[in-house]
Amino acid sequence: MVNVRRHEEDLTNYALAKFKKLKNIVTLYGPTTHRAGIITFNVNGIHAHDAAQVLDEYGICVRSGQHCATPAITRFGVPAMVRASFYIYNTKSDIDYLISKIPEVYDRLHRDNS
């Protein structure tokens, strides 16, 4: 289990570093250290459900909603969040693919709203 946790931490830290490059179009939620293999975010100006639906069209499985954490979601002042989870079956290339598609989600849905 130590190796599983280490892999999860490695993926999560890798993803956090990649998400920082998207700071102009993504808002991250949650602690900056001691995370589980979960990153919660929103694509700025896009409802979480819409972002998750488009990511699904790219074959990326994320969840959107309040994730049984309504008080936390309310505290952040958003209706919902997108959640990406990492575990033993995920790789850094999965994260790279997710990160590469988020700007496409942003551009596509902002274009549709124009």
PyMOL CGO cylinders between C-alpha atoms (Angstrom):
from pymol import cmd
from pymol.cgo import CYLINDER

trace = [
    CYLINDER, 0.00, 0.00, 0.00, 2.95, 2.31, 0.54, 0.3, 1, 1, 1, 1, 1, 1,
    CYLINDER, 2.95, 2.31, 0.54, 3.77, 2.07, -3.16, 0.3, 1, 1, 1, 1, 1, 1,
    CYLINDER, 3.77, 2.07, -3.16, 0.17, 2.76, -4.09, 0.3, 1, 1, 1, 1, 1, 1,
    CYLINDER, 0.17, 2.76, -4.09, 0.11, 5.90, -1.93, 0.3, 1, 1, 1, 1, 1, 1,
    CYLINDER, 0.11, 5.90, -1.93, 3.46, 7.03, -3.32, 0.3, 1, 1, 1, 1, 1, 1,
    CYLINDER, 3.46, 7.03, -3.32, 2.17, 6.64, -6.89, 0.3, 1, 1, 1, 1, 1, 1,
    CYLINDER, 2.17, 6.64, -6.89, -0.99, 8.57, -6.03, 0.3, 1, 1, 1, 1, 1, 1,
    CYLINDER, -0.99, 8.57, -6.03, 1.03, 11.38, -4.44, 0.3, 1, 1, 1, 1, 1, 1,
    CYLINDER, 1.03, 11.38, -4.44, 3.39, 11.50, -7.43, 0.3, 1, 1, 1, 1, 1, 1,
    CYLINDER, 3.39, 11.50, -7.43, 0.50, 11.79, -9.87, 0.3, 1, 1, 1, 1, 1, 1,
    CYLINDER, 0.50, 11.79, -9.87, -1.27, 14.41, -7.76, 0.3, 1, 1, 1, 1, 1, 1,
    CYLINDER, -1.27, 14.41, -7.76, 1.85, 16.57, -7.44, 0.3, 1, 1, 1, 1, 1, 1,
    CYLINDER, 1.85, 16.57, -7.44, 2.52, 16.19, -11.17, 0.3, 1, 1, 1, 1, 1, 1,
    CYLINDER, 2.52, 16.19, -11.17, -1.04, 17.26, -11.95, 0.3, 1, 1, 1, 1, 1, 1,
    CYLINDER, -1.04, 17.26, -11.95, -0.87, 20.25, -9.61, 0.3, 1, 1, 1, 1, 1, 1,
    CYLINDER, -0.87, 20.25, -9.61, 2.28, 21.46, -11.35, 0.3, 1, 1, 1, 1, 1, 1,
    CYLINDER, 2.28, 21.46, -11.35, 0.59, 21.09, -14.74, 0.3, 1, 1, 1, 1, 1, 1,
    CYLINDER, 0.59, 21.09, -14.74, -2.58, 22.85, -13.56, 0.3, 1, 1, 1, 1, 1, 1,
    CYLINDER, -2.58, 22.85, -13.56, -0.48, 25.87, -12.52, 0.3, 1, 1, 1, 1, 1, 1,
    CYLINDER, -0.48, 25.87, -12.52, 0.21, 26.46, -16.22, 0.3, 1, 1, 1, 1, 1, 1,
    CYLINDER, 0.21, 26.46, -16.22, -3.55, 26.90, -16.69, 0.3, 1, 1, 1, 1, 1, 1,
    CYLINDER, -3.55, 26.90, -16.69, -3.94, 29.46, -13.89, 0.3, 1, 1, 1, 1, 1, 1,
    CYLINDER, -3.94, 29.46, -13.89, -5.61, 31.99, -16.22, 0.3, 1, 1, 1, 1, 1, 1,
    CYLINDER, -5.61, 31.99, -16.22, -8.43, 29.63, -17.19, 0.3, 1, 1, 1, 1, 1, 1,
    CYLINDER, -8.43, 29.63, -17.19, -8.75, 27.25, -14.23, 0.3, 1, 1, 1, 1, 1, 1,
    CYLINDER, -8.75, 27.25, -14.23, -9.52, 27.79, -10.56, 0.3, 1, 1, 1, 1, 1, 1,
    CYLINDER, -9.52, 27.79, -10.56, -8.21, 25.08, -8.23, 0.3, 1, 1, 1, 1, 1, 1,
    CYLINDER, -8.21, 25.08, -8.23, -9.81, 24.25, -4.89, 0.3, 1, 1, 1, 1, 1, 1,
    CYLINDER, -9.81, 24.25, -4.89, -8.42, 22.41, -1.90, 0.3, 1, 1, 1, 1, 1, 1,
    CYLINDER, -8.42, 22.41, -1.90, -5.21, 22.30, 0.07, 0.3, 1, 1, 1, 1, 1, 1,
    CYLINDER, -5.21, 22.30, 0.07, -1.82, 22.98, -1.45, 0.3, 1, 1, 1, 1, 1, 1,
    CYLINDER, -1.82, 22.98, -1.45, -0.20, 20.12, 0.48, 0.3, 1, 1, 1, 1, 1, 1,
    CYLINDER, -0.20, 20.12, 0.48, -1.21, 16.74, 1.89, 0.3, 1, 1, 1, 1, 1, 1,
    CYLINDER, -1.21, 16.74, 1.89, -3.80, 15.95, -0.76, 0.3, 1, 1, 1, 1, 1, 1,
    CYLINDER, -3.80, 15.95, -0.76, -5.41, 12.67, -1.59, 0.3, 1, 1, 1, 1, 1, 1,
    CYLINDER, -5.41, 12.67, -1.59, -5.34, 11.72, -5.27, 0.3, 1, 1, 1, 1, 1, 1,
    CYLINDER, -5.34, 11.72, -5.27, -8.05, 14.26, -6.06, 0.3, 1, 1, 1, 1, 1, 1,
    CYLINDER, -8.05, 14.26, -6.06, -7.96, 17.66, -7.73, 0.3, 1, 1, 1, 1, 1, 1,
    CYLINDER, -7.96, 17.66, -7.73, -11.07, 19.78, -7.70, 0.3, 1, 1, 1, 1, 1, 1,
    CYLINDER, -11.07, 19.78, -7.70, -11.31, 22.65, -10.15, 0.3, 1, 1, 1, 1, 1, 1,
    CYLINDER, -11.31, 22.65, -10.15, -13.48, 24.78, -12.38, 0.3, 1, 1, 1, 1, 1, 1,
    CYLINDER, -13.48, 24.78, -12.38, -12.82, 26.08, -15.85, 0.3, 1, 1, 1, 1, 1, 1,
    CYLINDER, -12.82, 26.08, -15.85, -13.38, 29.81, -15.41, 0.3, 1, 1, 1, 1, 1, 1,
    CYLINDER, -13.38, 29.81, -15.41, -16.71, 31.03, -16.74, 0.3, 1, 1, 1, 1, 1, 1,
    CYLINDER, -16.71, 31.03, -16.74, -17.91, 27.48, -17.50, 0.3, 1, 1, 1, 1, 1, 1,
    CYLINDER, -17.91, 27.48, -17.50, -20.36, 25.52, -15.38, 0.3, 1, 1, 1, 1, 1, 1,
    CYLINDER, -20.36, 25.52, -15.38, -18.76, 22.38, -13.96, 0.3, 1, 1, 1, 1, 1, 1,
    CYLINDER, -18.76, 22.38, -13.96, -21.36, 20.11, -15.57, 0.3, 1, 1, 1, 1, 1, 1,
    CYLINDER, -21.36, 20.11, -15.57, -20.67, 21.61, -19.01, 0.3, 1, 1, 1, 1, 1, 1,
    CYLINDER, -20.67, 21.61, -19.01, -16.91, 21.27, -18.59, 0.3, 1, 1, 1, 1, 1, 1,
    CYLINDER, -16.91, 21.27, -18.59, -17.27, 17.65, -17.46, 0.3, 1, 1, 1, 1, 1, 1,
    CYLINDER, -17.27, 17.65, -17.46, -19.52, 16.85, -20.40, 0.3, 1, 1, 1, 1, 1, 1,
    CYLINDER, -19.52, 16.85, -20.40, -17.03, 18.19, -22.92, 0.3, 1, 1, 1, 1, 1, 1,
    CYLINDER, -17.03, 18.19, -22.92, -14.14, 16.41, -21.20, 0.3, 1, 1, 1, 1, 1, 1,
    CYLINDER, -14.14, 16.41, -21.20, -16.23, 13.22, -21.43, 0.3, 1, 1, 1, 1, 1, 1,
    CYLINDER, -16.23, 13.22, -21.43, -16.50, 13.77, -25.19, 0.3, 1, 1, 1, 1, 1, 1,
    CYLINDER, -16.50, 13.77, -25.19, -12.67, 13.65, -25.24, 0.3, 1, 1, 1, 1, 1, 1,
    CYLINDER, -12.67, 13.65, -25.24, -12.75, 10.36, -23.32, 0.3, 1, 1, 1, 1, 1, 1,
    CYLINDER, -12.75, 10.36, -23.32, -11.74, 11.92, -20.00, 0.3, 1, 1, 1, 1, 1, 1,
    CYLINDER, -11.74, 11.92, -20.00, -13.67, 10.65, -16.99, 0.3, 1, 1, 1, 1, 1, 1,
    CYLINDER, -13.67, 10.65, -16.99, -14.20, 13.33, -14.36, 0.3, 1, 1, 1, 1, 1, 1,
    CYLINDER, -14.20, 13.33, -14.36, -17.10, 14.06, -12.05, 0.3, 1, 1, 1, 1, 1, 1,
    CYLINDER, -17.10, 14.06, -12.05, -18.97, 17.28, -11.57, 0.3, 1, 1, 1, 1, 1, 1,
    CYLINDER, -18.97, 17.28, -11.57, -21.28, 18.43, -8.85, 0.3, 1, 1, 1, 1, 1, 1,
    CYLINDER, -21.28, 18.43, -8.85, -21.07, 19.08, -5.14, 0.3, 1, 1, 1, 1, 1, 1,
    CYLINDER, -21.07, 19.08, -5.14, -19.35, 15.76, -4.30, 0.3, 1, 1, 1, 1, 1, 1,
    CYLINDER, -19.35, 15.76, -4.30, -21.22, 15.35, -0.99, 0.3, 1, 1, 1, 1, 1, 1,
    CYLINDER, -21.22, 15.35, -0.99, -19.55, 18.56, 0.19, 0.3, 1, 1, 1, 1, 1, 1,
    CYLINDER, -19.55, 18.56, 0.19, -22.28, 21.18, -0.10, 0.3, 1, 1, 1, 1, 1, 1,
    CYLINDER, -22.28, 21.18, -0.10, -20.95, 23.33, 2.78, 0.3, 1, 1, 1, 1, 1, 1,
    CYLINDER, -20.95, 23.33, 2.78, -17.51, 23.52, 1.14, 0.3, 1, 1, 1, 1, 1, 1,
    CYLINDER, -17.51, 23.52, 1.14, -18.95, 24.24, -2.30, 0.3, 1, 1, 1, 1, 1, 1,
    CYLINDER, -18.95, 24.24, -2.30, -21.14, 26.96, -0.79, 0.3, 1, 1, 1, 1, 1, 1,
    CYLINDER, -21.14, 26.96, -0.79, -18.14, 28.45, 0.99, 0.3, 1, 1, 1, 1, 1, 1,
    CYLINDER, -18.14, 28.45, 0.99, -16.34, 28.83, -2.34, 0.3, 1, 1, 1, 1, 1, 1,
    CYLINDER, -16.34, 28.83, -2.34, -19.39, 30.51, -3.87, 0.3, 1, 1, 1, 1, 1, 1,
    CYLINDER, -19.39, 30.51, -3.87, -19.76, 28.19, -6.85, 0.3, 1, 1, 1, 1, 1, 1,
    CYLINDER, -19.76, 28.19, -6.85, -22.67, 25.92, -7.77, 0.3, 1, 1, 1, 1, 1, 1,
    CYLINDER, -22.67, 25.92, -7.77, -20.48, 22.89, -8.54, 0.3, 1, 1, 1, 1, 1, 1,
    CYLINDER, -20.48, 22.89, -8.54, -16.91, 21.76, -9.20, 0.3, 1, 1, 1, 1, 1, 1,
    CYLINDER, -16.91, 21.76, -9.20, -15.14, 19.31, -11.48, 0.3, 1, 1, 1, 1, 1, 1,
    CYLINDER, -15.14, 19.31, -11.48, -13.21, 16.53, -9.75, 0.3, 1, 1, 1, 1, 1, 1,
    CYLINDER, -13.21, 16.53, -9.75, -10.36, 14.54, -11.27, 0.3, 1, 1, 1, 1, 1, 1,
    CYLINDER, -10.36, 14.54, -11.27, -9.22, 11.51, -9.27, 0.3, 1, 1, 1, 1, 1, 1,
    CYLINDER, -9.22, 11.51, -9.27, -5.97, 9.60, -9.68, 0.3, 1, 1, 1, 1, 1, 1,
    CYLINDER, -5.97, 9.60, -9.68, -5.08, 6.09, -8.57, 0.3, 1, 1, 1, 1, 1, 1,
    CYLINDER, -5.08, 6.09, -8.57, -2.95, 3.08, -9.49, 0.3, 1, 1, 1, 1, 1, 1,
    CYLINDER, -2.95, 3.08, -9.49, -4.36, 2.72, -13.01, 0.3, 1, 1, 1, 1, 1, 1,
    CYLINDER, -4.36, 2.72, -13.01, -3.56, 6.32, -13.99, 0.3, 1, 1, 1, 1, 1, 1,
    CYLINDER, -3.56, 6.32, -13.99, -0.37, 7.58, -15.61, 0.3, 1, 1, 1, 1, 1, 1,
    CYLINDER, -0.37, 7.58, -15.61, 1.28, 10.93, -16.18, 0.3, 1, 1, 1, 1, 1, 1,
    CYLINDER, 1.28, 10.93, -16.18, 0.21, 10.71, -19.82, 0.3, 1, 1, 1, 1, 1, 1,
    CYLINDER, 0.21, 10.71, -19.82, -3.43, 10.61, -18.61, 0.3, 1, 1, 1, 1, 1, 1,
    CYLINDER, -3.43, 10.61, -18.61, -2.79, 13.86, -16.78, 0.3, 1, 1, 1, 1, 1, 1,
    CYLINDER, -2.79, 13.86, -16.78, -1.04, 15.39, -19.79, 0.3, 1, 1, 1, 1, 1, 1,
    CYLINDER, -1.04, 15.39, -19.79, -4.07, 14.55, -21.92, 0.3, 1, 1, 1, 1, 1, 1,
    CYLINDER, -4.07, 14.55, -21.92, -6.46, 16.11, -19.39, 0.3, 1, 1, 1, 1, 1, 1,
    CYLINDER, -6.46, 16.11, -19.39, -4.34, 19.26, -19.19, 0.3, 1, 1, 1, 1, 1, 1,
    CYLINDER, -4.34, 19.26, -19.19, -4.13, 19.49, -22.99, 0.3, 1, 1, 1, 1, 1, 1,
    CYLINDER, -4.13, 19.49, -22.99, -7.92, 19.38, -23.34, 0.3, 1, 1, 1, 1, 1, 1,
    CYLINDER, -7.92, 19.38, -23.34, -8.86, 21.96, -20.72, 0.3, 1, 1, 1, 1, 1, 1,
    CYLINDER, -8.86, 21.96, -20.72, -7.93, 24.95, -22.96, 0.3, 1, 1, 1, 1, 1, 1,
    CYLINDER, -7.93, 24.95, -22.96, -10.04, 23.36, -25.70, 0.3, 1, 1, 1, 1, 1, 1,
    CYLINDER, -10.04, 23.36, -25.70, -12.97, 23.14, -23.28, 0.3, 1, 1, 1, 1, 1, 1,
    CYLINDER, -12.97, 23.14, -23.28, -12.47, 26.79, -22.35, 0.3, 1, 1, 1, 1, 1, 1,
    CYLINDER, -12.47, 26.79, -22.35, -12.23, 27.95, -25.98, 0.3, 1, 1, 1, 1, 1, 1,
    CYLINDER, -12.23, 27.95, -25.98, -15.11, 25.82, -27.19, 0.3, 1, 1, 1, 1, 1, 1,
    CYLINDER, -15.11, 25.82, -27.19, -17.57, 26.80, -24.49, 0.3, 1, 1, 1, 1, 1, 1,
    CYLINDER, -17.57, 26.80, -24.49, -16.61, 30.47, -24.46, 0.3, 1, 1, 1, 1, 1, 1,
    CYLINDER, -16.61, 30.47, -24.46, -17.01, 30.55, -28.23, 0.3, 1, 1, 1, 1, 1, 1,
    CYLINDER, -17.01, 30.55, -28.23, -20.45, 28.91, -27.89, 0.3, 1, 1, 1, 1, 1, 1,
    CYLINDER, -20.45, 28.91, -27.89, -21.48, 31.58, -25.37, 0.3, 1, 1, 1, 1, 1, 1,
    CYLINDER, -21.48, 31.58, -25.37, -20.42, 34.49, -27.58, 0.3, 1, 1, 1, 1, 1, 1,
]
cmd.load_cgo(trace, "trace")
